[in-house]
């Protein structure tokens, strides 16, 4: 783990290296951004969206929070979403969960307290709605990962119903929602859903009953 001083020195070294390699690198950064994708993911320090997708600065507009949750009263998320959809005109929104997410374990084990307990209320709802299925899974990690999959489905459903998203469809904006999940154990991304609008007025059709079991899509990714 680097110290604060080492972080500052590393930044200087990186800045010097980038200017040496591409003299106009930072000048181009100041021109603006034009990402086609908004990424809504977990706040896990082990996962860097740009790294795992090999994208460059300016290609992903990123919002992160604990357990990749969607709340219509979360001003942080809603401001990012408004900017991404209304101003940047992104064509895709990826909501990405994580196998091994600490938020899943906190809900299943009842460990969350204080602000975490309040924040994870939507995840507890997902668990309660699917308790019979989740509790029937023997392995604790598999239970946690199944909850992560089901959480992606629910948060994608919530995302599809937000006024900002629906307004974009009503004005004919090209927008597709994706539900992905990242596996910490092998570095692989798996797409659980791709949700396109049915019409400008009816919004998105969510395949609510079609969440694949973990072993099914993991085998397909082999």
JOHU-V381411 format. One record per pair of residues at least 24 apart in sequence whose ideal C-beta (glycine too) atoms are under 8 Angstrom apart, sorted by the first residue. I is the first residue (numbers start at 1). J is the second residue. D is the distance in Angstrom with one decimal. If there is no record, write none. Layout:
BEGIN
i->I j->J d->D
i->I j->J d->D
END
This chain:
BEGIN
i->29 j->57 d->6.7
i->29 j->58 d->7.5
i->33 j->58 d->4.6
i->33 j->61 d->7.3
i->33 j->88 d->6.9
i->34 j->58 d->6.7
i->34 j->88 d->7.1
i->35 j->59 d->5.6
i->35 j->60 d->5.7
i->35 j->61 d->4.5
i->35 j->84 d->7.6
i->35 j->88 d->6.0
i->35 j->90 d->6.1
i->36 j->90 d->5.8
i->36 j->91 d->5.0
i->36 j->92 d->6.3
i->37 j->61 d->7.0
i->37 j->90 d->5.9
i->37 j->91 d->7.5
i->37 j->92 d->4.7
i->37 j->93 d->7.4
i->37 j->94 d->6.1
i->38 j->62 d->7.7
i->38 j->63 d->7.0
i->38 j->80 d->7.5
i->38 j->81 d->7.2
i->38 j->84 d->4.1
i->38 j->85 d->7.5
i->38 j->88 d->7.9
i->38 j->90 d->4.7
i->38 j->92 d->7.2
i->38 j->93 d->4.6
i->38 j->94 d->7.2
i->39 j->63 d->7.1
i->39 j->93 d->8.0
i->39 j->94 d->5.2
i->39 j->96 d->6.5
i->40 j->64 d->7.6
i->40 j->68 d->5.9
i->40 j->70 d->7.3
i->40 j->77 d->7.4
i->40 j->93 d->6.7
i->40 j->94 d->7.0
i->40 j->95 d->4.7
i->40 j->96 d->7.0
i->40 j->155 d->7.8
i->40 j->159 d->7.4
i->41 j->68 d->5.4
i->41 j->94 d->7.8
i->41 j->95 d->7.6
i->41 j->96 d->4.3
i->41 j->97 d->7.9
i->41 j->98 d->7.5
i->41 j->182 d->7.8
i->42 j->66 d->6.7
i->42 j->67 d->6.1
i->42 j->68 d->4.7
i->42 j->96 d->7.4
i->42 j->97 d->6.8
i->42 j->98 d->4.8
i->42 j->101 d->5.5
i->42 j->103 d->7.0
i->44 j->98 d->5.6
i->44 j->101 d->6.6
i->44 j->102 d->7.1
i->44 j->184 d->8.0
i->46 j->184 d->6.2
i->47 j->98 d->6.1
i->47 j->182 d->6.0
i->47 j->184 d->7.4
i->49 j->96 d->7.5
i->52 j->182 d->6.4
i->52 j->187 d->6.5
i->52 j->189 d->6.6
i->53 j->189 d->7.5
i->61 j->88 d->6.1
i->61 j->90 d->6.3
i->65 j->119 d->7.8
i->66 j->103 d->5.2
i->66 j->116 d->7.0
i->66 j->119 d->5.9
i->66 j->120 d->7.2
i->67 j->97 d->8.0
i->67 j->101 d->6.1
i->67 j->103 d->3.3
i->67 j->104 d->7.1
i->67 j->119 d->7.8
i->67 j->120 d->6.2
i->67 j->123 d->5.2
i->67 j->151 d->6.7
i->68 j->95 d->6.1
i->68 j->96 d->6.5
i->68 j->97 d->5.6
i->68 j->98 d->7.6
i->68 j->101 d->8.0
i->68 j->151 d->7.3
i->68 j->152 d->7.4
i->68 j->155 d->6.1
i->69 j->119 d->7.1
i->69 j->120 d->7.5
i->69 j->122 d->5.0
i->69 j->123 d->6.5
i->69 j->151 d->7.9
i->69 j->155 d->6.0
i->70 j->95 d->7.4
i->70 j->122 d->7.5
i->70 j->155 d->4.6
i->70 j->158 d->4.1
i->70 j->159 d->5.0
i->70 j->162 d->7.5
i->71 j->122 d->6.7
i->71 j->158 d->7.8
i->72 j->158 d->7.6
i->72 j->162 d->6.0
i->72 j->163 d->7.8
i->78 j->162 d->7.6
i->78 j->164 d->7.0
i->81 j->162 d->6.9
i->81 j->164 d->5.3
i->81 j->165 d->7.5
i->82 j->164 d->5.4
i->85 j->164 d->5.5
i->85 j->165 d->6.8
i->85 j->168 d->5.1
i->85 j->173 d->7.3
i->85 j->175 d->7.0
i->86 j->164 d->7.0
i->86 j->168 d->7.5
i->89 j->173 d->6.9
i->90 j->175 d->7.4
i->91 j->174 d->5.1
i->91 j->175 d->6.3
i->91 j->176 d->6.7
i->92 j->175 d->7.5
i->92 j->176 d->5.3
i->92 j->177 d->7.7
i->92 j->178 d->6.2
i->93 j->159 d->6.7
i->93 j->165 d->7.8
i->93 j->175 d->7.0
i->93 j->176 d->7.6
i->93 j->177 d->5.2
i->93 j->178 d->7.0
i->94 j->178 d->4.6
i->94 j->179 d->8.0
i->94 j->180 d->5.5
i->95 j->152 d->6.2
i->95 j->155 d->5.5
i->95 j->156 d->5.2
i->95 j->159 d->6.0
i->95 j->177 d->7.1
i->95 j->178 d->7.0
i->95 j->179 d->5.5
i->95 j->180 d->7.2
i->96 j->152 d->7.6
i->96 j->179 d->8.0
i->96 j->180 d->4.4
i->96 j->181 d->6.6
i->96 j->182 d->5.9
i->96 j->189 d->7.3
i->97 j->148 d->4.6
i->97 j->149 d->6.9
i->97 j->151 d->5.9
i->97 j->152 d->4.3
i->97 j->155 d->8.0
i->97 j->179 d->7.8
i->97 j->180 d->7.3
i->97 j->181 d->4.5
i->97 j->182 d->7.2
i->98 j->148 d->6.4
i->98 j->181 d->6.9
i->98 j->182 d->5.1
i->98 j->184 d->6.5
i->99 j->144 d->8.0
i->99 j->145 d->4.6
i->99 j->148 d->5.9
i->99 j->181 d->6.2
i->99 j->182 d->6.9
i->99 j->183 d->4.6
i->99 j->184 d->6.0
i->99 j->185 d->7.0
i->99 j->214 d->8.0
i->100 j->141 d->7.5
i->100 j->144 d->7.2
i->100 j->145 d->7.2
i->100 j->183 d->7.8
i->100 j->184 d->4.3
i->100 j->185 d->7.2
i->101 j->144 d->7.4
i->101 j->148 d->5.4
i->104 j->144 d->4.3
i->104 j->145 d->7.5
i->104 j->147 d->4.7
i->104 j->148 d->5.2
i->104 j->151 d->7.3
i->105 j->144 d->5.4
i->107 j->147 d->7.1
i->108 j->134 d->7.6
i->108 j->140 d->7.7
i->108 j->143 d->6.1
i->108 j->144 d->6.0
i->108 j->147 d->6.5
i->122 j->154 d->7.4
i->122 j->155 d->7.5
i->122 j->158 d->7.7
i->123 j->147 d->7.5
i->123 j->151 d->5.9
i->125 j->154 d->7.7
i->126 j->150 d->5.5
i->126 j->151 d->5.0
i->126 j->154 d->4.9
i->142 j->214 d->6.7
i->145 j->214 d->5.6
i->146 j->213 d->7.8
i->146 j->214 d->6.2
i->148 j->181 d->6.3
i->149 j->181 d->6.3
i->149 j->192 d->6.4
i->149 j->211 d->5.7
i->149 j->212 d->7.7
i->149 j->214 d->6.6
i->150 j->211 d->6.1
i->152 j->179 d->4.5
i->152 j->180 d->7.4
i->152 j->181 d->5.9
i->152 j->192 d->5.6
i->152 j->193 d->7.5
i->152 j->211 d->8.0
i->153 j->179 d->6.5
i->153 j->192 d->7.1
i->153 j->193 d->7.1
i->153 j->206 d->7.7
i->153 j->208 d->6.8
i->153 j->211 d->5.0
i->155 j->179 d->8.0
i->156 j->193 d->6.0
i->156 j->195 d->6.6
i->156 j->206 d->7.0
i->157 j->206 d->5.0
i->157 j->208 d->6.8
i->160 j->195 d->6.5
i->160 j->203 d->6.3
i->160 j->204 d->4.0
i->160 j->206 d->6.1
i->161 j->203 d->7.3
i->165 j->203 d->7.9
i->165 j->204 d->7.9
i->166 j->203 d->5.6
i->169 j->197 d->4.9
i->169 j->200 d->5.2
i->169 j->203 d->6.1
i->169 j->204 d->7.8
i->170 j->200 d->5.3
i->170 j->201 d->7.0
i->171 j->200 d->7.9
i->172 j->200 d->6.1
i->177 j->204 d->6.3
i->183 j->218 d->7.7
i->188 j->221 d->5.7
i->190 j->217 d->5.1
i->190 j->218 d->7.2
i->190 j->221 d->5.6
i->192 j->217 d->7.0
END
